[in-house]
């Protein structure tokens, strides 16, 4: 079972715990979200696999996950981007935020670090993680989120709002 990092409100590690247990208890833990842009300024979106433990079938950022106990945050983000989307890219942390949302019998309570990178090409998605992908311009994306919010993951809507693009 995956051990993820429990944190306080300032992102100081206060322990570790098993991923599914942490989500059932709604405890604050470290996470990351990655946004990959191409040279046209389009964002690479991922449609989460329907089989995911929450938010399956929803569109979201390029990749997101949790660093494991003992992992470097940026290194974990780069590794996961390669595992989920088949992409290698330099990543730069842009901001972080805390959110909490009930998703069925689970609660996502994350200290989310948002990274950005650049990539031009076609991703090779891991079917256990994603059902589909697409490049989308920010203005078109913002319009679609406003018109169809139910199609997008909760945290992704916060990220797009915080970007201010």
C-alpha positions in Angstrom: 0.0 0.0 0.0 1.2 3.5 -0.9 2.4 5.7 2.0 1.6 9.3 1.4 2.8 12.4 3.3 0.6 14.0 6.0 1.2 17.7 6.4 0.1 20.7 8.5 -1.4 23.9 7.1 2.2 25.2 6.3 3.2 22.0 4.4 5.4 20.7 7.2 5.5 16.9 7.2 3.8 15.6 10.3 3.7 11.9 9.4 2.8 9.4 6.7 -0.2 7.2 6.2 -1.7 4.7 3.8 -3.4 6.5 0.9 -6.9 5.0 1.0 -7.1 5.4 4.8 -6.0 9.1 4.6 -8.7 9.7 2.0 -11.3 8.0 4.1 -10.3 10.1 7.1 -10.0 13.3 5.2 -6.6 14.2 6.6 -4.5 16.9 5.1 -1.7 15.5 2.8 0.8 16.6 0.2 -0.1 16.4 -3.5 0.9 17.9 -6.8 -0.8 18.9 -10.0 1.0 19.4 -13.3 0.0 21.6 -16.2 1.7 21.0 -19.5 1.5 23.6 -22.2 2.5 23.4 -25.9 4.2 26.1 -28.0 0.7 27.4 -29.0 -0.2 28.0 -25.4 -2.7 25.2 -25.3 -3.0 23.1 -22.1 -2.9 19.3 -22.2 -5.9 17.9 -20.5 -6.4 14.4 -19.2 -9.7 12.6 -18.9 -9.4 10.5 -15.8 -10.0 6.8 -16.2 -13.6 5.8 -15.3 -12.0 3.2 -13.0 -10.3 5.8 -10.8 -11.3 5.7 -7.1 -12.8 9.2 -7.4 -13.5 11.7 -10.2 -13.4 9.0 -12.8 -14.4 10.2 -16.3 -13.8 13.9 -15.5 -11.4 16.2 -17.4 -8.5 17.6 -15.4 -5.0 18.9 -15.6 -2.3 16.9 -17.4 -1.3 14.8 -14.3 -1.7 14.8 -10.6 -0.7 12.5 -7.7 0.9 12.4 -4.3 4.7 12.2 -3.5 5.4 9.1 -1.5 7.2 9.1 1.8 10.8 10.0 1.3 10.3 11.3 -2.3 11.5 14.7 -3.5 8.4 16.7 -4.6 9.7 17.8 -8.1 11.2 14.4 -8.7 8.0 12.6 -7.8 6.0 15.0 -10.1 8.4 14.3 -13.1 8.3 10.5 -12.5 4.5 10.5 -12.3 4.2 12.6 -15.5 6.2 10.0 -17.3 4.2 7.1 -15.8 0.7 8.6 -16.6 1.3 10.5 -19.8 4.6 9.2 -21.2 6.0 12.8 -21.1 9.4 14.0 -19.9 9.5 17.7 -19.2 11.2 20.2 -16.9 8.7 21.4 -14.3 8.6 24.7 -12.4 6.4 25.1 -9.3 4.1 28.1 -9.7 1.9 28.1 -6.6 0.3 25.9 -3.9 -3.1 25.9 -2.2 -5.2 23.8 0.2 -8.6 22.4 -0.7 -11.0 20.0 0.9 -13.9 18.3 -0.9 -16.1 15.3 -0.1 -16.2 12.8 -3.1 -18.5 10.0 -2.2 -17.2 8.3 0.9 -13.8 9.9 0.5 -12.5 13.3 1.3 -9.7 15.0 -0.7 -7.9 17.3 1.7 -4.8 18.3 -0.1 -1.9 20.8 0.1 -1.5 20.9 -3.7 1.7 22.1 -5.3 1.0 23.2 -8.9 3.8 22.7 -11.5 4.0 23.8 -15.1 6.0 22.6 -18.0 6.3 22.6 -21.8 5.9 19.7 -24.3 5.0 19.5 -28.0 3.9 16.1 -29.2 1.5 13.3 -28.5 1.3 11.9 -25.0 1.3 8.1 -24.5 -1.4 7.7 -21.8 -1.4 5.0 -19.3 -5.0 3.4 -19.6 -5.1 2.7 -15.9 -4.9 6.5 -15.3 -6.5 8.2 -18.3 -9.2 7.4 -20.8 -8.4 10.3 -23.2 -6.4 13.5 -23.7 -6.7 16.7 -25.7 -5.0 20.1 -26.1 -7.2 23.0 -25.4 -6.7 26.8 -25.4 -7.2 28.5 -22.1 -10.1 30.8 -23.2 -12.0 27.9 -24.7 -11.4 25.9 -21.5 -12.6 28.6 -19.2 -15.7 29.0 -21.3 -16.4 25.3 -21.2 -15.8 25.0 -17.4 -18.3 27.9 -16.9 -20.9 26.2 -19.2 -20.2 22.5 -18.1 -18.6 22.5 -14.7 -19.8 19.0 -14.0 -17.3 17.7 -16.6 -14.2 18.8 -14.7 -12.5 17.7 -11.5 -13.0 19.9 -8.5 -9.3 20.8 -7.9 -8.8 21.6 -11.6 -11.4 24.3 -11.5 -9.6 25.9 -8.6 -6.3 25.8 -10.4 -7.7 27.4 -13.6 -9.3 30.1 -11.5 -6.1 30.8 -9.6 -4.0 30.9 -12.8 -5.7 34.1 -13.8 -4.9 33.6 -17.5 
